[in-house]
């Protein structure tokens, strides 16, 4: 046996990839529903800005998630970089802020 063994490529990486994909799908649904709500209540300049900001937040999260899913395909993936974690967290908070802003 070697002192450093490869990580077991069992189901854990697959579960993590699926979790990132589910979260991305949820973000997509949030962005689409926000766009629908904003445009349904009238295409005001504020609504268009909210839709644009939601789209930017969604694209940011999509980029982080895509990079993470790609990097999970190896036996020993690197941990999520702090910058990626911060981007994902900020995009998630932005979704919540935009949702609250659309209520008012």
One Martini backbone bead per residue (centre of mass of N, CA, C, O) as a GRO file, in nm:
protein
  104
    1UNK     BB    1   0.099   0.034   0.017
    2UNK     BB    2   0.034   0.359   0.009
    3UNK     BB    3   0.039   0.655   0.176
    4UNK     BB    4  -0.102   0.779  -0.081
    5UNK     BB    5  -0.429   0.786  -0.154
    6UNK     BB    6  -0.682   0.774  -0.338
    7UNK     BB    7  -0.972   0.886  -0.373
    8UNK     BB    8  -1.283   0.792  -0.346
    9UNK     BB    9  -1.495   0.762  -0.640
   10UNK     BB   10  -1.767   0.780  -0.541
   11UNK     BB   11  -2.068   0.949  -0.459
   12UNK     BB   12  -1.981   1.228  -0.354
   13UNK     BB   13  -1.911   1.385  -0.618
   14UNK     BB   14  -2.189   1.341  -0.745
   15UNK     BB   15  -2.356   1.488  -0.530
   16UNK     BB   16  -2.216   1.760  -0.566
   17UNK     BB   17  -2.284   1.804  -0.860
   18UNK     BB   18  -2.593   1.786  -0.821
   19UNK     BB   19  -2.614   2.026  -0.628
   20UNK     BB   20  -2.513   2.240  -0.825
   21UNK     BB   21  -2.733   2.188  -1.038
   22UNK     BB   22  -2.979   2.245  -0.859
   23UNK     BB   23  -2.901   2.533  -0.783
   24UNK     BB   24  -2.896   2.640  -1.072
   25UNK     BB   25  -3.189   2.576  -1.135
   26UNK     BB   26  -3.307   2.753  -0.913
   27UNK     BB   27  -3.184   3.019  -1.018
   28UNK     BB   28  -3.330   3.010  -1.290
   29UNK     BB   29  -3.615   3.023  -1.179
   30UNK     BB   30  -3.583   3.288  -1.028
   31UNK     BB   31  -3.509   3.463  -1.274
   32UNK     BB   32  -3.765   3.405  -1.440
   33UNK     BB   33  -3.975   3.495  -1.228
   34UNK     BB   34  -3.870   3.781  -1.200
   35UNK     BB   35  -3.912   3.862  -1.493
   36UNK     BB   36  -4.211   3.806  -1.504
   37UNK     BB   37  -4.300   3.992  -1.274
   38UNK     BB   38  -4.182   4.258  -1.385
   39UNK     BB   39  -4.333   4.245  -1.668
   40UNK     BB   40  -4.629   4.202  -1.565
   41UNK     BB   41  -4.631   4.490  -1.400
   42UNK     BB   42  -4.444   4.633  -1.592
   43UNK     BB   43  -4.210   4.808  -1.807
   44UNK     BB   44  -4.021   4.949  -1.614
   45UNK     BB   45  -3.720   5.069  -1.539
   46UNK     BB   46  -3.697   4.917  -1.268
   47UNK     BB   47  -3.768   4.637  -1.379
   48UNK     BB   48  -3.533   4.620  -1.585
   49UNK     BB   49  -3.309   4.642  -1.376
   50UNK     BB   50  -3.389   4.393  -1.211
   51UNK     BB   51  -3.355   4.193  -1.442
   52UNK     BB   52  -3.059   4.254  -1.504
   53UNK     BB   53  -2.946   4.188  -1.218
   54UNK     BB   54  -3.048   3.899  -1.212
   55UNK     BB   55  -2.887   3.805  -1.461
   56UNK     BB   56  -2.607   3.864  -1.344
   57UNK     BB   57  -2.631   3.679  -1.098
   58UNK     BB   58  -2.682   3.422  -1.259
   59UNK     BB   59  -2.419   3.424  -1.425
   60UNK     BB   60  -2.229   3.411  -1.185
   61UNK     BB   61  -2.331   3.142  -1.072
   62UNK     BB   62  -2.293   2.975  -1.328
   63UNK     BB   63  -1.985   3.002  -1.345
   64UNK     BB   64  -1.916   2.874  -1.073
   65UNK     BB   65  -2.065   2.604  -1.113
   66UNK     BB   66  -1.922   2.510  -1.368
   67UNK     BB   67  -1.636   2.506  -1.253
   68UNK     BB   68  -1.697   2.307  -1.021
   69UNK     BB   69  -1.799   2.067  -1.186
   70UNK     BB   70  -1.540   2.032  -1.352
   71UNK     BB   71  -1.343   1.990  -1.092
   72UNK     BB   72  -1.500   1.717  -0.986
   73UNK     BB   73  -1.373   1.500  -1.210
   74UNK     BB   74  -1.158   1.429  -1.009
   75UNK     BB   75  -1.008   1.256  -0.758
   76UNK     BB   76  -0.865   1.548  -0.652
   77UNK     BB   77  -1.019   1.805  -0.568
   78UNK     BB   78  -1.032   2.121  -0.528
   79UNK     BB   79  -1.111   2.357  -0.347
   80UNK     BB   80  -1.302   2.609  -0.304
   81UNK     BB   81  -1.260   2.913  -0.373
   82UNK     BB   82  -1.309   3.204  -0.213
   83UNK     BB   83  -1.410   3.359  -0.461
   84UNK     BB   84  -1.634   3.156  -0.540
   85UNK     BB   85  -1.787   3.160  -0.273
   86UNK     BB   86  -1.845   3.464  -0.274
   87UNK     BB   87  -1.999   3.475  -0.539
   88UNK     BB   88  -2.224   3.277  -0.463
   89UNK     BB   89  -2.324   3.433  -0.215
   90UNK     BB   90  -2.385   3.706  -0.353
   91UNK     BB   91  -2.592   3.595  -0.556
   92UNK     BB   92  -2.790   3.490  -0.344
   93UNK     BB   93  -2.839   3.760  -0.204
   94UNK     BB   94  -2.935   3.909  -0.455
   95UNK     BB   95  -3.188   3.748  -0.500
   96UNK     BB   96  -3.322   3.831  -0.233
   97UNK     BB   97  -3.317   4.138  -0.275
   98UNK     BB   98  -3.479   4.140  -0.543
   99UNK     BB   99  -3.732   4.009  -0.427
  100UNK     BB  100  -3.796   4.228  -0.221
  101UNK     BB  101  -3.800   4.469  -0.421
  102UNK     BB  102  -4.049   4.355  -0.591
  103UNK     BB  103  -4.265   4.394  -0.358
  104UNK     BB  104  -4.233   4.734  -0.366
   0.00000   0.00000   0.00000
